[in-house]
């Protein structure tokens, strides 16, 4: 019986006498605290008035709380519907498979479920697009979408946030290998952990946008929000645009300037490039930095091609566009250096036996890399398939371990200057105190790179390292202005496209379906469960001790949490002294003889680390995980 039928039956029964109430049905009596039930017939006899009584029987009956079995069934079906929606979106279930599942469920008693996934997910029947910049274009909006996504954060974050920091991203996303169809979304991120990324506008076509008209809606609404604030509930919240993150080609496009391969292609300084078969930037220190005013006045005419829509915003047109270390340091410089070792000229090329030795060490490190890393190390023989996270892992962590003793000393020292500098700039804590030292290391890396690999080494990605320290200081660490979070969301968008027919419509429908699902709990930063299993059980306690979790104990802390049995290493030595004491960046050397078993509170286990044995088997290395997880 449906809910409406049940209500109709109840209405028809209400015209009969009180004794018509089902005498055999137990009923919850309002006011009972023990959850017990009484027979309804006895209940009715208790409330029957005398003939002369002025009390209305129906007032007494209507005052009782009556729960029917169909009410609970409807609530159960509603819960099942919500669970199905979340399950479909979480696992990216195809609509045809979902339709078949719904038919099976309806055939087994869940008759109130819809017959199709379109109804279940509340899919839009029609998506209206327009043409802009020579592409199909849909504007999803910034203000409402920003409020909706900020509202998903826990209450304590929403109540304490006074200024909402956001970042934008513009990049191309090829959809298929068999065609040149590409999406150009404008993405926004909320810079609160965990970082939330969502689209503002999406364009789709066969090439990149013909002009910058597709940015106008975003810039216009963003200008109003930056000026007037954002209304969140009863609070008017101030919003600041911290950065606009793009790779080098996209940054040149949205700023309306020459590409990085042009003579005046650097957007940070006015240096004129030198063509050596490729564009290089030979000046390392004697160059003039661009300013917001000089950019807006287009003082260096050779640098500009058109006027960017972003100039209408109250932002610094130089500092607001940081160097993206994902594309330029990881996929750019680190990849370039490894390829020089593997396939470069004879004077700095590794032998086949040395490459194999490095591969063996990288594979051996797989058992030491915690689950918080998306990928385990792979050898140089798969370098063409390495992802940006693998280059980052090698640059910040594993390269220090596997290259020592194999790579030529001068090449190793050159690599270490880059590795230590990037470790400092990635860490929000270290960048506050050691940014100048990191910059000096990068100046050495660029200058020494010219001596080791030749003047052709100083391409735009290498040159950009001379400006990256300033961006790290401005943003509070390189992870605050990198493309990693945006790149992850682009891959989510790519999976939304199932076929080549109307890909823009498919993406917008999937986005609206996800928006219809309540996801408040999903944005709560997950509490890390301390593991006793390697490699997920190692931590940095402070500057003089590290630990390895051994087991849980029955002893409890003051707040009631179980204490953890740990092997604590107290005597920590530097793993290397060049270019600096390794303890500065959280790299320590110790041994089993310097450890003892100790009970610790879980609140001290918040700095994750990598632990690995050195090749001699006697020494243990701890490497603090510095980047955002």
Secondary structure, 3 states (H helix, E strand, C coil): CCHHHHHHHHHHHCCCCHHHCCCCCEEECCCCCCCCEEEHHHHHHHHCCCCCCCCCHHHHHHCCCCCCHHHHHHHHHHHHHHHHHHHHHHHCCCHHHHHHHHHHHHHCCCCCCCCCHHHHCCCCCCCCCEEECCEEEEECCCHHHHHHHHCCCCHHHHHHCCEEEEEEEEEEEECCCCCCCEEEEEEEEECCCCCEEEEEEEEEECCCCCCCHHHHHHHHHHHHHHHHCEEECCEEEEEEEEEEECCHHHHHHHHCECCCCCCCCCCCECCCCEECCCEECCCCCCCCECCHHHHHCCCCHHHECCCCHHHHCCCCCCCCCCCCHHHHHHHHHHHHHHHHHHHCCHHHCCCHHHHHHHHHHHHHHHHHCCCCCCCCCCCHHHHHHCCHHHHHHHHHHHHHHHCCCCCCHHHHHHHHHHHHHHHHHHCCCHHHHHHHHHHHHHHHHHHHHHHHHCHHHCCHHHHHHHHHHHHHHHHCCHHHHCCHHHHHHHHHHHHCCCCCCCHHHHHHHHHHHHHCCCCHHHHCCCCCCCCCCCCCCEEEEECCEEEEEEEEEEEECCCCCEEEEEEEECCCEECCCCCCCHHHHCEEEEEHHHEEEEEECHHHCCCEEEEEECCCCCEEEEEECCCCC
